[in-house]
Amino acid sequence: MTPVLYAPIIVPVAVAALCALAGHPRRAAWAAWAARWSSTASALAQLAAGIALGTAVVQDGPLASGPLRADGLSAFMVLVIGAVAVIATWSAAHDLAPGGDPAAVRRHLVLVQLFLAAMAAAVLADNLGLVWVALEATTIVTAFLVGHRRDRAGAEAAWKYMVLCSVGIALAFLATVCLNIASLHAGAEGSAALDWSALSRDAARLDHDVLRLAAALAVLGFGTKAGLAPMHAWLPDAHSQAPAPVSALMSGVLLAVAFTQILRYKALADAALGPGYMRALLVAAGLLSLAVAAALLIGQRDYKRMLAYSSIEHMGLAALGAAAGGPLATSAVLLHLLGHGLGKAVLFCGAGHVLAVTGTSRIAGARGLATRWPALAAAFGLGLAALLGLPPFSLFASEIGIARAAFDAGLGWAAAAAFALVLVIAAALAKHGAAMILGAAPAPDGAPSAALPAIRARPAALAPLVTGLVACAALGLALGPLNELLTAAAAAVGAP
């Protein structure tokens, strides 16, 4: 299984090199076409590797080779990365049509593949120091993707993203240093002091005061990358400027990858300090995130920023589920991350189509989708239904699981407050979504967008959205073999 363990990292790096060469302006048109679709092939390879790793972990337990290790959580996250990446890169392959700036297309393809490789490395690395390096790499790569248009707004969003995420990743670095100190004092030697496999085995012997500080810094640091309040401010600006497929990857996968590191630290803190300490931190972060999302969604006027604030909401729910702890809560949180990733990929890619045909990201300028572009309106509306947690989509099942786990853990008051805020958020999203889909179309203010004929002539461009919706609905109806992988993932972070 060693090749499968390395494939999620090596394949995107190889495809990035291919895209750098084949996407060159002097290459033939067929080579540029191959470069665009090789990005989707790379995502499919990651998804296949996630399925293979998940099957192997369920049957034989964790796998390790060199600096990489796959347990249930790692395998599940590789599957999440691959699933969301398939939708995002498939959609991007249609969007990156010939005739655009060849250098910009090439840069986009290369950076997206490096982004996928860095996220896979972050979830597969056994050493928490390497995890930190991989997450820092995602910050550098995505900063260029956020500012891809090289205009004032894009540069401002990229700079804000870099500053805030660099502060967050610096706090995460301090958490890693503190954990290293605690591990060395517990008897670990060399680089093994930060190996997750060794730390999880010796967690009870770690210095309590140092571990307490490390856990708090981890919630702040990795919580910044995960979009948790109060370090969430980069998210709406970055998503409003990034290309739609990149926003799908950042919101659907990057936030989840960062959040899983909080789960790792929580497992160590719970083993040494008991569940109360991390529970208090995560409940506070979860409720604050939900309150921020509710307050800012009510009067939102930009649909891309609306989707970004929704990501803060769902990370807040994940934090509440993680605070509850236990196998039900952890499984529900991981299912929530997957369902949110699929739903958000559909919505951000759909938002890219809406932007292409309307020429604006303002909600008021995108009204009347149902009468003007009914297929696009249906996909976007169903994506909103999935995001709102309506059946049969998987977020319905995961939110029920999080609520049940919270009440079982004695956090009924927090669950009640959280889901009251969720109702406010749902009302705001439903209002904005109804205005976009069913509202009266705005008066034309010029020539129709050049992208309109392309959308009408190529309904295949909406196929990635339909695929994501079907997958999200299927997960809401039956987990199938994924149930065993969720159980293994919950056991990997101390919830047997």
Helices and strands as residue ranges (DSSP letters): H 2-22, H 29-60, E 63-65, E 68-70, H 72-95, H 102-124, H 128-146, H 152-185, G 190-194, H 196-201, G 203-205, H 208-226, H 234-241, H 244-249, I 250-254, H 255-273, H 276-298, H 303-324, H 326-358, G 364-366, H 369-372, H 374-387, H 394-408, H 412-438, H 451-457, G 459-462, H 463-477, H 482-492
